[in-house]
Amino acid sequence: MKRRDFLKYGAGAGAAMAASPFVAHFYQALLDGVISKAYAVEAGSNARRYVSFNFIGAPSRFTFDHWLKTNANDPFTYQKDNDANRTQQVATTLQTSGGMTNAVYRVEATPSSRGVLVPILWQNTVQLSSRTARLDELLPNMAVIRGYGHTADGHTGNNTLQQAPIAGKPSIAGAVADASRRRLEAVQCPNASGWSAYASDRKISPNVLANYMDPVSELTAPMRPEGPATGRHLTQELKDNHKTAMELARDRLKMHINSDRTGTEALRRARDNAEELMKTAGENAIDAWNESVVRYETIVMQAFRDQNAIGFTQNVNLTVDARTNVDDSSPWSIQSGGIASLQEGQNLLQIVRTGVPFIVAEMFALVEFLLLNNLASSIEVQPGVGTNTININGLTMRDGTTPTNINIPHDMHASGAITTALHTGAYWRGVGACILELRDRLMASNDENGNNQWENTVLQLMSDFGRAPRSSGTGSDHGFYMMATSLFTGAFTNGPHVMGNVRASGKDAGYEGTVGYHAPVPGYTNDPAAPSFMGSQVMHIVGLTGEANPYKNFVAAGINIHAGVATLDDAIKGKVVA
């Protein structure tokens, strides 16, 4: 928002000061809730709060939640022409033998997986703000939905199709906002633009907190006061920033109270409550951004850069042999705009030693703030923000140069099997640590109705589609017929649950190692299973059942939750089929 756009809401002392776009948007969004509802806490629906973490660009998720072989009887779904040449590109860990490093698929049951085979990553330990935890603590609260897809390619089209699976019906986030009775029904951060398919029956518009044209400087500058050495704002500057926006919002509130508009009497009666809540939120925001962004950044960086992570601890030395001749299509390559062809003889653990995941900490800090303050019911965030995903330094290219700030995007056409397993393993390890931290904070808090925050929240991790791997291990393409998503919630404690069927055979020429090709779900969808299958299950987990489920007449939901136990119809339990 430009300065002239929000100055019209008031002309108090703060109007002479400059407020950052994020802070100004935050207060204006907060104030919209004040004005429209006079900040009276309304009776809430039975719907849980919904948070979508949208990893646009479709990162490889085999190391984390694109589960393929969940029991010992499943046939391999990641091999060429059903022979024994399983592609390295579908990998969950790295293995060194005879001086050579290979990317391999390794899954095991853990104490928390209830017998479900899960990638090795889930055995890793991470450091949270108050304790050490194992990632598999999340498994009892986890559901994976896989084996659904679409028949057309495209990043944005497949991304938005999962947000709004059926045309003319509200999106998942919009349906939750429709059922909301909180101050900010829907929040979107940043402006999702063409990546959003948000739609609401009640015509509720999402409160867009910021449009990050330059996500690093635009988002982190007003939120992470670490001093001039890093070019970030000092604490006092941040306080001034909030004071400016607060004064402008208060001036706008006074204008509405003094107007003749309908509802101003209710707003006038609630003015003290409104100003106090805005003040509390504002002061909390100062402290929250000072503390929580740094806290989440510490957590994600420690997990990402862990040099003792299970499955990735050996020196990953880039060598040339008869199998992996280092060239632009090597399993050792990294896609960064073009293809980064790496020089042999270096240890690729440099990828995680210097790696910086973009805008992961900031998005988790925002979600925590909105949930703990009971401000929003439907939240959509984008970790990474566009193509900025992981930034690394210290790798030497084939031509001998050592460029700074190599950006690894999520669209991994030319990222080889070994580098992909390494940096996606680190990335999802960091994301998992942040989910655990958020869970801890929510478990220690109740909402305005006295319900445990974690039990009343559903987190969904989504992306455009799955990755369709090359059997040679030299990259991947768009797996728009092999989508997967995962949910985390305190609504049930008997997970993990796996929903949706996948085929054992491949799909496309050139990508014979394609995995997870969608298969029919008898009694629920036609062949293939569509994104609406996923959407209907998500609605039930969120708590929008019966007539509140906008997809119920198209796809029946096969999951029910009662007293912390989720039960699945046999038909939707995940299988690998011929």
Secondary structure, DSSP 8 states (H G I E B T S, - for coil): --HHHHHTT--SGGGGS---HHHHHHHHHHHHHHHHHTT------S--EEEEEEETT----TTTT-----STTS--SSBGGGSS-B-TTS-SEEEEETTEEEEE--EE--TTTTT--EEGGGG-EEE-SS-EEEGGGGGGGEEEEEEE--SS--HHHHHHHHHS-STTS--HHHHHHHT--SSEEEEEES--GGG-----TT----EE----SSHHHHHHTTT----GGGT---HHHHHHHHHHHHHHHHHHHHHHHTS--TTHHHHHHTHHHHHHHHHHHHHHHHHHIIIIIHHHHHHHHHHHT-TT-TT--S--B----SS---STT-TT-EESSSEE-B-TTSBTTHHHHS-EETTHHHHHHHHHHHHHTT-EEEEEE-TT-TT--EEE----BTTS---S-EEE-S--SS--HHHHHHHHHHHHHHHHHHHHHHHHHHHT-B-TTS-BTTTTEEEEEEES-EEEE-TTSS-EEEETTSEEEEEEETT-SS--EEE--EESS--BTTBTT----B---TTT--SS--HHHHHHHHHHHHT--GGG-TTTTTS---EEEETTEEEE-GGGB--EE-
